[in-house]
């Protein structure tokens, strides 16, 4: 491939880039779920430093399904983000961005994601920040999705310190 044509561009738009194009996302999700389940079974807490987004909702579904299969359905899952409410509401509204399986559920009276049911059943809790009533429902072991992915700012920093002891 001639890379000289890429030298000094005004704009460069790239897509479908992957360091590991041979790895299946399903296999990676399964591996993450197995690590989370192992940690929780040993009484540990899990912190997932991330931004609240549709990808997180997909991971939540995998986690809840695997936690249930492992008889760990009492483990609370927390989403802590200033945009948690919007991130949870938008995937059900903007169906054109969903994958094919989820998109097909838009045309039947069923929500594409299970998170609304999981919130109602108190399996998943979401807060705009740590001080937003989380103290009343927090218990361990637990799984916490909180930003920032760098672990240098945001609520993830507090959780990392708290979980470290």
N, C-alpha and C positions, 0 to 999 in steps of 0.2 A: 504494500500500500504506500502510495506517495504521500508523505506527511508534510511536504514543503508547502502544499496548498493550504495547510492549516496555520501557517506562520502569519502572525500579526493580523488576525481577522478583526473586523469592526464588531461583529456579533458571531457567536459560536453557539449553536443550539445542538445539544446531544441528547439522545435518549437510549433506553434499553442497555445501559451500561451496567456491568456486573463484574465484580472481582471473582465470583464463583458461579459462572453460568450453568454449571452442571449440577448444582445443589437444588433440590426441590424445596420451595417454601413450606410445603406441608411437612417434610421431614424436619426442617429447622424448627417449625412450630411445635412439632411433637417432641423434639429434643428439649426445647425451652420448658414445655409443660412437664416433662419428666423431671427436670432439675427443680422446678418449683415444687412439685409434689414431694420429691425427696426431702427438700428443705423443710417444708411444712410438717411432714410426718415426724421429723426429728425435733419439732417444736420451734423451728426458726421462722423468722419473718423474711419476706421477700420484697425488695424495693426495685421497681422497674422505673428508672429515670427516663422520662419521655414527655413528649407533648401530647395533649389529648387530641386524638385524631381518629379517623375511621380505621386505621391500622390497629389501633389499640382496641377498638370494639371487636374486631375480628379475633384478636388474641384473647380477649375476655371470653368470647364464646368457647374457644378451644379450652381455656383454663377451666371454666365452669363445668363443661362436659367431662373433662378428665378428672377434676376434683370430685365430681359426683360418682364417677366410676370407681374412684379410690376411697369411697366412703368418707370424704372430707368436705361434705356439703355445708358444714357449720363454720368453715373458715371464711371470715369476711374479706371482701375485696373493696378497696377504697380507691377512688379516682379523685385526685386533688389537683385542681387547675382553675385559674380564673375564668377559663372558657369551657369548663366541664359541662355546664348546662347546655350551651350551644353545640358542643361537640357531640353530645348525646342526642340532641334533637335533630340536627341536620341530616344525618344519614338516612333517616326515615322520610325526609322531605325531598332531598335531592337524589332521586333514584338513578338518574342517568350516569352517576359516577360510580355506581356499584358494579360488582362483578355480575356475570350472567346469572348465576344461581340466585343471588340476592335480588337482582332486577326483576326476575320472573315473579317474585313474591309481591311486587308492587301492584300487580293487576288482580290479585285476589285479596280478600279481606284478612290479610295476615301481615304483620310488620316484618320487614326483612331481617331485622336484628332482634335478638331475644333480650336485649338489655333492659327494655321497658318493663318486661315481666320480672326480670331479676331484681330491678330496683324496687318494684312493688312488693316482692317477696322478701325484701331486706337481705338479699344475697350480695348485692352491689350497693355501695354508698358513694355519693358524689358530693364534693364540697368545693367551693371556690378557693378556700385556703384552709390551713390547719385550724385556725381559730373560729371557723364557721360551724361550730357544733359537733365537730368530729370527736371531741373528748368524751362525749356522752355515749358513743357507740363503739369506740376503739377498744379492741381486745386482741390478744395475741394467741396463737400465731395468726398472722394476717398477710395479705398481699396488698401492696400499695403502688399505685401508678401515680407518679408525681414528677413535675418538671423541675428542673431543666435537665436534658440528657447529659450535659457536661458535668453534672454534680457540683457545679461551682456557684449556682444561684438558684433561687426559687425554693419551694417547699421540700424538694428532694434533699437539700442540704440538711435541713432539720431532721428528716427521717434517717438519713445516713448516720448522723451523729447519735440519734436516739437508739438506733438499732445496733450501733457499735458498742453501746454501753457506756 
